[in-house]
Amino acid sequence: MDATHQQHDLHVSRTEHDDGWTVAADLHPLADDEVTVECIGDTAVVAVDTPMVRTEIDVELPDDSGTASLHNGVLVVESAA
């Protein structure tokens, strides 16, 4: 992917639970089909591909047990329970 790497002011929340953790990021106004997410080790690699923007954003995770989902522009990565 011919992506540009830029500094992003992405708000990411991290929450610890008794049985794991959750990391969430609001990607609004991006649509789900404009974003792909892949968890690689303790990083969620968020790739954005729109007519105006093509970039990758790395989101640090507490460890490498996360699985990602994307719904209505909200990225959620949760540890495997």
C-alpha positions as CSV (number, residue, x, y, z in Angstrom):
1,M,0.0,0.0,0.0
2,D,1.4,3.4,-1.0
3,A,0.3,5.1,2.3
4,T,1.4,8.3,3.8
5,H,2.3,8.3,7.5
6,Q,1.1,11.4,9.3
7,Q,0.6,12.5,12.9
8,H,-3.0,12.0,13.9
9,D,-5.0,13.4,16.8
10,L,-7.0,10.2,17.2
11,H,-8.8,9.9,20.5
12,V,-8.2,6.4,21.9
13,S,-9.7,5.1,25.1
14,R,-8.2,2.2,27.0
15,T,-10.1,0.4,29.7
16,E,-8.8,-2.4,31.9
17,H,-11.4,-5.0,33.1
18,D,-11.2,-7.9,35.5
19,D,-11.2,-10.3,32.6
20,G,-9.2,-8.3,30.0
21,W,-9.1,-4.9,28.3
22,T,-10.8,-2.8,25.7
23,V,-9.3,-0.2,23.4
24,A,-11.7,2.0,21.4
25,A,-11.3,4.8,18.8
26,D,-13.9,6.9,17.1
27,L,-13.0,7.1,13.4
28,H,-15.9,9.3,12.5
29,P,-16.6,10.5,9.8
30,L,-15.0,7.5,8.1
31,A,-17.3,4.7,6.9
32,D,-16.6,1.1,7.8
33,D,-15.8,0.2,4.2
34,E,-13.1,2.9,4.1
35,V,-11.1,1.3,7.0
36,T,-9.4,-2.0,7.5
37,V,-7.8,-3.1,10.7
38,E,-5.3,-5.8,11.4
39,C,-3.9,-6.7,14.8
40,I,-0.2,-7.4,14.5
41,G,1.3,-8.3,17.9
42,D,0.5,-5.5,20.3
43,T,-0.4,-3.0,17.6
44,A,-3.7,-2.5,15.7
45,V,-2.8,-1.2,12.2
46,V,-5.7,0.9,10.9
47,A,-5.5,1.5,7.2
48,V,-7.7,4.3,5.8
49,D,-8.4,4.4,2.0
50,T,-10.7,7.1,0.7
51,P,-10.6,9.3,-2.4
52,M,-9.1,12.1,-0.3
53,V,-7.0,10.2,2.2
54,R,-4.8,7.1,2.2
55,T,-2.9,6.5,5.4
56,E,-2.1,4.1,8.2
57,I,-2.5,4.7,11.9
58,D,-0.8,2.5,14.5
59,V,-2.8,2.1,17.7
60,E,-0.8,0.6,20.6
61,L,-2.5,-2.3,22.5
62,P,-1.8,-3.5,26.0
63,D,-0.7,-6.9,24.7
64,D,-1.0,-9.2,21.7
65,S,-4.3,-10.9,22.6
66,G,-6.6,-8.4,20.9
67,T,-9.3,-9.0,18.2
68,A,-10.7,-6.0,16.3
69,S,-14.1,-5.0,15.2
70,L,-15.4,-2.0,13.4
71,H,-19.0,-0.8,13.6
72,N,-20.4,2.6,12.5
73,G,-17.0,4.2,12.5
74,V,-16.0,3.0,16.0
75,L,-13.0,0.7,16.2
76,V,-13.1,-1.7,19.2
77,V,-10.2,-4.0,20.1
78,E,-10.8,-6.4,23.0
79,S,-8.6,-9.0,24.6
80,A,-9.4,-12.6,24.2
81,A,-11.4,-13.7,27.2
